[in-house]
Amino acid sequence: MNMRRRLTTVAIVATLAIAGCGGDDEPESLDTLPDLTGQPGTATSGSSSPISTSEVGGTAPATGATGSTTAAPTGPTGPLGDPAVTFADGVGGEGLVKIVQRPGGRKYVVAQRGQVLVLADDNSTSPVLDLQAEVSTGNEQGLLGLAFHPDLPLAYVNYTDTSGDTVIAEYAVTATGSLDPASQREVMAVDQPYDNHNGGNLVFGPDKYLYIGFGDGGSADDPQRNALSLSTPLGKMVRIDPVVADGQDGFNTPADNPFVGTSGALAEIWSSGLRNPWRFSFDQATGDLWIADVGQGRVEEIDVAGATGGFSAGKAVNFGWSAFEGNERFNEDQSEAGHTPPRYTYTHEEGRCSVTGGVAYRGSAIPELRGYYVFADYCSGEVWAVDFEGEGDGEIVELGSVASPVSIDQVGDDLYVVSQVDGAQLVERAS
């Protein structure tokens, strides 16, 4: 069904539990594992920052047809060593929040101020879309995400408009790689009750549908109890088919979404119980869904939802917020039934405040890192890799430190850590 509407957040009249799925393994705490050490890095503050760590505590920046997953090398091939990698000088300048690659094509960087820039071979950048007049950039707002359709010359952006509400918009990609501003089409708009916890990421999954991460709406403590309510997209992972017939608006809802036909539920909801999934990604080899969900005032978490045959990762999963923060009980009035606990957690010790995801690395540029999930903390600047495939499942290796990391992205075979201060930094094997 084609749908075009503003998805309005309202006071919740009922909280509906979502049946979770997952294994019985106890989640591991990074605080109890080796090598989670290092000195805090440098964090920035001010209106240009996508994250806030003030009164709300630890707040965050932080496809139609069915396809097949691409085979990729799996498993670490040897010890990482100490150190294993270095970080090249950043490209793209200050205020970046993401780096992506058009399938089979060029690299693009996303600037929070409202610009998409193409990255040339000489690492110079030039704008290919300018939304600065349409974007609000206070607190955790701005242009926050970009995704290219895997088969069609279409791009999708996630931004907060001048009213502070989330807009998902579609653009035609021209033959020269620009995004045509005249082709703008609104796919979805969501009212935001506060200026934080906007999520911001959007990714095409292995099934070629578009997945969009929404925070719980902001403030602190999930005051509207959005995260576990099926009547709002806030606090959810949403899954849509954004491609519609010419002349139509909105999006289509995939027929196999878990809450299609459920009374009182939004059919586009895929997963629930998220606080602020600032960055999430799919494992290129398995289709598993990895979500770095920013915590409240004490605990950061990484959630993992397994795929079945490369697909359906996260379907109908309840990740627990705001009944839980990490593994700790939080809002007692929210049901704890059926939630899937995090795979990893860590606390706000040693200057840490906000988890930055994150990618299950499958590239060839750093073969020793294959089979590791790479993530960071925004405040301390520490960048870690957690071994999730090898014999030492759960081993943490500190890769280094980057000022104010806001995204970690695999682009082709390359791995980048995007610093809000220093731009997109290429991760390279240490000599």
C-alpha positions in Angstrom: 0.0 0.0 0.0 1.3 3.4 -0.9 1.4 5.8 2.1 2.2 9.4 2.4 1.6 11.1 5.7 3.3 12.8 8.6 3.8 10.2 11.3 2.9 12.2 14.4 4.1 11.3 17.8 1.3 11.5 20.4 0.9 10.6 24.0 0.9 6.9 24.4 -2.3 5.3 25.7 -1.0 1.7 25.8 2.4 0.0 25.7 2.4 -3.1 23.5 5.1 -5.7 24.1 6.9 -7.0 21.1 7.9 -10.6 20.9 11.7 -10.7 20.9 13.9 -13.4 19.5 17.6 -14.2 20.2 19.9 -16.7 21.8 20.3 -17.4 25.5 23.9 -16.3 25.7 24.6 -13.7 28.4 25.7 -10.4 27.0 29.3 -9.5 27.6 30.5 -6.4 29.3 33.4 -4.6 27.7 34.4 -3.5 31.1 35.3 -7.1 32.0 37.2 -7.9 28.9 40.9 -7.1 28.2 42.4 -4.2 26.3 39.6 -1.7 26.9 42.1 0.9 28.0 43.4 4.3 26.9 43.3 7.9 27.6 40.2 10.0 26.9 40.3 11.9 23.6 39.1 15.4 22.8 35.4 16.0 22.5 33.9 19.2 21.1 30.7 21.0 22.1 28.4 23.6 20.7 25.6 23.8 18.3 27.5 22.1 15.5 27.8 18.9 17.4 25.4 16.0 16.6 25.5 14.8 20.2 24.9 16.3 23.6 26.1 15.0 26.9 24.5 17.6 29.2 21.4 17.3 31.2 20.0 14.2 29.5 23.2 12.2 30.2 25.0 10.1 27.5 22.8 11.2 24.7 23.8 10.4 21.3 24.9 11.3 17.9 26.2 9.2 19.3 15.2 -2.9 -0.7 11.4 -4.1 -3.4 12.9 -7.2 -4.7 14.8 -9.9 -2.7 18.5 -10.1 -3.4 21.3 -12.3 -2.2 24.1 -11.3 0.1 27.6 -10.9 -1.4 30.1 -13.5 -0.4 33.0 -12.0 1.6 36.0 -13.3 3.5 35.2 -14.2 7.0 37.1 -14.6 10.2 40.3 -13.0 11.5 43.4 -14.3 9.7 45.9 -13.6 12.5 46.6 -11.6 15.6 46.1 -7.8 15.3 49.3 -7.0 17.1 49.9 -3.7 19.0 49.2 -1.4 17.3 47.5 -3.0 14.3 46.4 0.1 12.4 47.0 3.7 11.9 44.6 6.6 11.1 45.4 8.6 8.0 44.8 12.4 7.8 41.1 13.1 7.6 39.4 14.2 4.4 36.4 16.3 3.9 36.8 18.8 6.7 35.0 19.5 9.9 31.4 18.7 10.7 31.1 15.4 8.8 28.8 12.7 10.1 29.0 9.9 7.5 30.9 8.5 4.5 29.2 6.3 2.0 29.8 4.9 -1.5 27.3 4.7 -4.3 27.2 1.1 -5.4 30.0 0.6 -7.9 30.7 4.3 -7.9 32.1 7.3 -6.1 32.5 8.1 -2.4 30.3 10.8 -0.7 30.6 12.5 2.6 27.7 13.9 4.6 28.1 17.3 6.4 25.8 17.9 9.3 25.3 21.5 8.2 23.3 20.3 5.3 25.6 19.3 2.4 26.4 16.2 0.5 29.9 16.3 -1.0 31.5 14.0 -3.5 35.0 12.8 -2.6 37.5 12.9 -5.6 40.5 10.6 -6.1 42.8 13.4 -4.8 40.6 13.6 -1.6 39.2 17.0 -2.5 35.5 17.5 -2.1 32.8 19.4 -3.9 29.1 19.8 -3.0 26.6 17.8 -5.0 23.5 18.7 -2.8 23.0 21.8 -0.6 20.2 21.7 1.9 21.5 24.3 4.3 18.4 26.5 3.9 16.1 23.5 4.8 18.0 22.0 7.7 18.1 22.8 11.4 21.5 22.1 13.1 20.9 22.6 16.8 21.9 20.0 19.3 21.6 16.6 17.6 20.0 17.9 14.5 21.1 18.4 10.9 21.7 16.4 7.8 22.4 13.0 9.4 22.3 10.2 6.9 22.6 9.3 3.2 21.9 6.0 1.3 22.0 5.1 -2.4 19.6 2.6 -3.9 21.4 -0.5 -4.8 19.9 -0.8 -8.3 18.4 2.6 -9.3 19.9 6.1 -9.7 18.2 7.3 -6.5 19.6 8.7 -3.2 17.9 9.1 0.1 18.7 11.6 2.9 17.7 11.8 6.5 17.6 15.3 8.0 15.8 17.5 10.5 13.9 20.4 8.9 13.7 24.0 10.2 10.9 22.9 12.5 13.1 20.2 14.0 11.2 17.3 12.5 12.7 14.4 10.7 12.4 14.3 6.9 13.3 11.4 4.6 13.7 12.6 1.1 14.5 11.1 -2.3 16.7 12.6 -5.0 17.5 11.5 -8.5 21.2 10.9 -9.1 22.5 12.6 -12.3 24.9 11.1 -14.8 27.7 13.3 -13.2 26.9 12.0 -9.7 25.1 15.0 -8.4 21.8 14.8 -6.5 19.2 16.8 -8.5 17.5 19.3 -6.1 14.6 19.7 -8.5 13.8 16.0 -8.1 13.3 16.2 -4.4 10.4 14.0 -3.2 9.3 13.6 0.4 9.2 9.9 1.4 8.4 10.3 5.1 8.1 13.0 7.7 8.1 12.3 11.5 7.3 14.9 14.2 10.0 15.2 16.8 8.9 16.3 20.3 12.5 17.3 21.4 15.7 18.3 19.6 17.7 15.2 20.6 17.5 11.4 19.9 16.7 11.9 16.2 18.5 8.7 15.1 19.6 9.7 11.6 21.0 6.7 9.9 19.4 5.0 6.9 20.7 1.9 5.1 19.5 -0.4 2.4 19.5 -3.9 3.7 20.3 -7.2 2.0 16.7 -7.4 0.9 17.0 -4.0 -0.9 14.5 -2.4 1.4 15.3 0.9 3.2 15.9 0.7 7.0 15.6 3.9 9.0 16.7 4.2 12.7 14.6 6.5 14.9 15.5 7.6 18.5 12.8 7.7 21.2 12.0 11.4 20.6 14.4 12.9 23.1 14.6 14.6 26.4 15.6 12.0 29.0 14.1 8.7 30.4 11.8 8.2 27.4 9.2 10.5 28.9 6.5 9.7 26.4 7.2 6.0 26.6 7.7 5.9 22.8 10.3 3.1 22.5 8.0 0.2 23.3 4.8 1.6 21.8 3.8 0.3 18.4 1.8 3.4 17.7 4.8 5.6 16.9 8.0 5.2 14.8 10.1 6.8 17.6 12.4 4.3 19.3 12.2 2.0 16.3 13.8 0.5 13.3 11.5 1.2 10.3 11.6 -0.8 7.1 10.0 0.5 3.9 10.2 0.3 0.1 10.8 3.9 -0.8 10.4 3.4 -4.6 6.9 4.3 -5.8 5.2 4.9 -9.1 5.9 8.1 -10.9 3.7 10.9 -9.6 3.1 9.3 -6.3 4.3 10.4 -2.9 5.4 8.5 0.2 6.5 4.9 0.4 5.3 1.3 0.2 5.2 -1.0 3.2 6.7 -4.5 2.6 4.0 -7.2 3.0 6.3 -9.3 5.3 6.8 -6.5 7.9 6.0 -8.0 11.3 3.1 -5.7 12.3 1.3 -5.5 9.0 -2.4 -6.0 9.9 -1.8 -5.5 13.6 -4.4 -3.3 15.1 -3.0 -0.1 16.6 0.5 -0.7 15.2 2.4 1.1 12.4 3.0 -1.4 9.6 6.4 0.1 8.8 7.9 -0.8 12.2 10.5 -3.5 12.0 12.1 -3.5 15.5 11.4 -1.7 18.8 13.0 -0.8 22.1 15.7 1.6 20.9 16.9 4.8 22.6 19.0 6.3 19.9 20.3 4.0 17.2 22.6 6.7 15.8 24.6 4.3 13.6 23.7 0.7 12.6 24.8 -1.6 9.8 24.3 -5.0 8.2 27.1 -7.6 8.1 28.0 -8.0 4.4 28.7 -11.7 4.8 25.8 -12.9 7.0 23.1 -10.2 6.9 23.2 -9.8 10.7 22.1 -6.4 12.0 24.4 -4.5 14.3 23.1 -1.5 16.2 25.1 0.8 18.5 22.3 2.2 20.7 23.3 5.1 22.9 22.6 4.8 26.6 21.1 7.1 29.1 23.4 8.1 31.9 25.5 5.0 32.7 25.5 2.2 30.1 26.2 2.0 26.4 25.1 -1.0 24.4 25.7 -2.9 21.1 22.8 -4.9 19.9 23.0 -7.8 17.4 20.1 -9.5 15.6 20.9 -12.6 13.6 19.7 -13.1 10.0 18.1 -16.2 8.6 19.6 -17.2 5.3 21.1 -13.7 5.1 17.7 -11.9 5.6 15.2 -10.8 8.2 17.7 -9.6 10.9 15.9 -7.7 13.6 12.3 -8.7 12.5 10.0 -8.1 15.5 12.9 -7.8 17.9 12.4 -5.8 21.1 15.8 -4.4 22.2 14.6 -3.4 25.6 14.7 0.4 26.1 13.2 1.9 28.2 12.4 -1.1 30.3 16.2 -1.6 30.4 19.3 0.5 30.0 21.8 -2.1 28.9 21.1 -5.1 31.2 19.9 -2.9 34.1 16.2 -2.3 34.8 15.3 1.2 34.0 11.6 2.4 33.7 9.7 0.0 36.0 6.4 0.8 34.3 7.6 -0.7 31.0 7.3 -4.4 30.5 10.5 -6.4 30.6 8.9 -9.4 28.8 10.2 -10.6 25.5 13.2 -8.3 25.1 16.5 -9.3 23.5 19.5 -8.2 25.7 22.5 -6.4 24.2 25.5 -8.4 23.0 28.0 -6.0 24.6 27.8 -3.2 27.1 30.2 -0.7 28.7 29.8 2.0 31.3 30.7 5.7 31.4 34.0 5.2 33.1 37.3 6.9 32.1 35.6 9.7 30.3 33.3 7.6 28.1 29.8 8.8 27.3 28.3 7.7 23.9 28.8 4.7 21.7 29.5 5.3 18.0 28.8 2.4 15.6 30.1 0.6 13.9 30.6 -2.1 11.2 31.3 -5.8 11.0 34.4 -5.5 8.9 34.6 -7.7 5.8 37.1 -5.8 3.6 40.5 -6.9 2.3 42.5 -3.8 3.1 43.0 -5.0 6.7 42.7 -8.8 6.5 43.6 -9.2 10.2 40.5 -7.2 11.1 38.0 -9.4 9.2 35.5 -10.9 11.7 35.7 -7.9 14.1 33.1 -5.3 14.8 34.7 -1.9 15.0 33.1 0.9 17.1 34.1 3.8 19.3 33.1 6.2 22.0 32.4 9.8 21.1 33.8 11.4 24.3 36.8 9.3 25.0 37.7 9.0 21.4 38.7 5.4 21.8 38.3 3.1 18.8 37.9 -0.6 19.5 37.5 -3.9 17.6 35.6 -6.8 19.2 36.3 -10.3 17.8 32.9 -11.9 17.3 33.9 -14.8 15.0 37.3 -16.2 16.1 38.1 -18.6 18.9 38.5 -15.7 21.3 34.9 -14.5 20.8 34.4 -11.3 22.7 38.1 -10.2 22.8 38.4 -6.5 22.7 41.4 -4.8 21.0 41.9 -1.0 21.2 42.9 0.3 17.8 43.7 3.8 18.7 42.1 7.2 19.4 40.3 9.7 17.2 38.8 13.1 18.3 35.0 13.0 18.4 34.3 9.9 16.3 30.7 10.1 14.9 30.6 7.2 12.5 32.6 4.1 11.4 32.0 3.0 7.9 33.2 0.3 5.5 33.4 1.8 2.0 34.4 -0.8 -0.5 37.3 -2.6 1.1 38.3 0.4 3.1 37.5 1.3 6.7 36.9 4.9 7.8 36.5 6.5 11.1 34.6 9.8 10.7 35.7 12.4 13.1 33.5 15.4 13.7 36.6 17.5 14.1 39.1 16.0 11.6 37.0 14.5 8.8 36.9 11.0 7.5 40.1 9.1 8.5 41.1 6.1 6.5 42.1 3.1 8.8 45.3 1.5 7.4 47.5 -1.4 8.4 50.4 -0.4 10.6 53.7 -0.6 8.9 
